[in-house]
């Protein structure tokens, strides 16, 4: 019998065809349904990109207004959801809360929607909209403050900052937070997206698929790298200490956090955009510590680690943690924010999986013992 082809971690294996996201790793380009991430970051919003991912085209002005209205009306949390957040164990992690909330939210939609595996996930936008409200409310309650009702005049990112802080963000903060979510909205067949599609292939509900995706994202090899970048920056301390720290890191074969990517062979296009945001925030808040250290680290890595055949560049996590920090967001919320941004992509893949579904059932190579007889307990 012919042995199946083996690729550890499914690297290089084509598991499906998709119309959603195109990543050109060699050129450092990222496209959502054919639109470059640079154009979307410059001209679009998280709400419009959500429409694009779920509906396969950019909305007309009327479609966008209707869709924005629907999203913004869905921001407020049911009192029972707020009580669930309030009673969440103090030692629990916010990603565990998100995974639980997704399942809980499924009880607040009509029975026929909740339990129809082939329901249109666009009927209710709970999964997209309310995760941001949940994370913001989690932080408010953690600080001993009261729940803040959403503001329908703000963007999705701006409203998240408002519900978390209790005061409206500056216009530039609103824009930066919204675009940061947009930049995380989709990225092909990464681990969490593939997990969502695997669950969707069983004809499970979109809520179950997203809950599974959140579980995959909570793993440190997928989410959380930007939090580790901040820890690295704190250890370095100042731009004057970069050279010494870098030399020791190379000597000890220590990983430079936020560097390298499985797909990109040049600088992550999202990192380019977020770097600009970090510079802008540093100027607005007169705090250049992180920006200066990161730019010095980037230059050192390019000089020391790169070769002609294997250059190394920052990924999206290299600058994003410092942006979130300057927006007043604590590091333990960085991965939940990743989830807030990624939900539209997960839903788009769930919908695409349902179009031409086939249950995922890969093979594995068996290396266990040959067939052997069972030995009775008294004879062992």
Secondary structure as UniProt FT lines:
FT   HELIX           8..10
FT   TURN            11..12
FT   STRAND          21..24
FT   TURN            25..28
FT   STRAND          29..32
FT   TURN            33..34
FT   STRAND          35..36
FT   HELIX           37..43
FT   HELIX           46..55
FT   HELIX           61..73
FT   HELIX           79..86
FT   TURN            90..91
FT   HELIX           94..105
FT   HELIX           106..108
FT   HELIX           111..114
FT   TURN            117..118
FT   TURN            121..122
FT   HELIX           126..142
FT   TURN            143..144
FT   TURN            152..153
FT   HELIX           156..165
FT   HELIX           171..183
FT   HELIX           191..200
FT   TURN            201..203
FT   HELIX           206..217
FT   TURN            220..222
FT   HELIX           225..236
FT   HELIX           239..241
FT   HELIX           242..251
FT   TURN            252..253
FT   TURN            257..258
FT   HELIX           269..285
FT   HELIX           289..304
FT   HELIX           317..326
FT   TURN            327..328
FT   HELIX           331..333
FT   HELIX           334..355
FT   HELIX           377..379
//
